[in-house]
């Protein structure tokens, strides 16, 4: 996964938009979805591939926990 995205040595802030910051583009979002589905054994329906779920680290954590039933 790290080979596919540009991330500087600085850590990403939880609320930083991954798309607005240029960390990922539209193709990267699809790669991210595949990575999340395989890594966390979840299914992400097309209608849930939206910024509110996937555009920040905070949103990703919240979405994955919800999808896994972790609260």
NORQUI-V738384 format. One record per residue. N is the residue number from 1. RES is the residue in one small letter. PSI is psi as a letter, one per 40 degrees, with the letter a starting at -180 (* if undefined). NEAR is the number of other ideal C-beta (glycine too) atoms within 8 Angstrom. Layout:
n=N res=RES psi=PSI near=NEAR
n=N res=RES psi=PSI near=NEAR
This chain:
n=1 res=x psi=d near=6
n=2 res=x psi=d near=5
n=3 res=x psi=e near=3
n=4 res=x psi=e near=6
n=5 res=x psi=i near=8
n=6 res=x psi=h near=5
n=7 res=x psi=h near=6
n=8 res=x psi=i near=4
n=9 res=x psi=e near=2
n=10 res=x psi=i near=4
n=11 res=x psi=i near=3
n=12 res=x psi=h near=10
n=13 res=x psi=i near=6
n=14 res=x psi=d near=8
n=15 res=x psi=e near=6
n=16 res=x psi=h near=11
n=17 res=x psi=h near=8
n=18 res=x psi=d near=14
n=19 res=x psi=d near=12
n=20 res=x psi=d near=7
n=21 res=x psi=e near=8
n=22 res=x psi=e near=6
n=23 res=x psi=d near=11
n=24 res=x psi=i near=9
n=25 res=x psi=a near=7
n=26 res=x psi=d near=6
n=27 res=x psi=d near=6
n=28 res=x psi=d near=12
n=29 res=x psi=d near=12
n=30 res=x psi=d near=8
n=31 res=x psi=d near=11
n=32 res=x psi=d near=11
n=33 res=x psi=d near=11
n=34 res=x psi=d near=8
n=35 res=x psi=d near=9
n=36 res=x psi=d near=12
n=37 res=x psi=d near=11
n=38 res=x psi=d near=7
n=39 res=x psi=d near=6
n=40 res=x psi=e near=9
n=41 res=x psi=f near=5
n=42 res=x psi=i near=9
n=43 res=x psi=h near=5
n=44 res=x psi=h near=10
n=45 res=x psi=i near=6
n=46 res=x psi=d near=4
n=47 res=x psi=e near=5
n=48 res=x psi=e near=8
n=49 res=x psi=g near=10
n=50 res=x psi=i near=7
n=51 res=x psi=d near=8
n=52 res=x psi=d near=5
n=53 res=x psi=d near=12
n=54 res=x psi=e near=12
n=55 res=x psi=e near=10
n=56 res=x psi=i near=10
n=57 res=x psi=d near=11
n=58 res=x psi=d near=8
n=59 res=x psi=d near=12
n=60 res=x psi=d near=11
n=61 res=x psi=d near=9
n=62 res=x psi=d near=9
n=63 res=x psi=d near=11
n=64 res=x psi=d near=12
n=65 res=x psi=d near=9
n=66 res=x psi=d near=9
n=67 res=x psi=d near=10
n=68 res=x psi=e near=8
n=69 res=x psi=f near=5
n=70 res=x psi=e near=6
n=71 res=x psi=* near=4
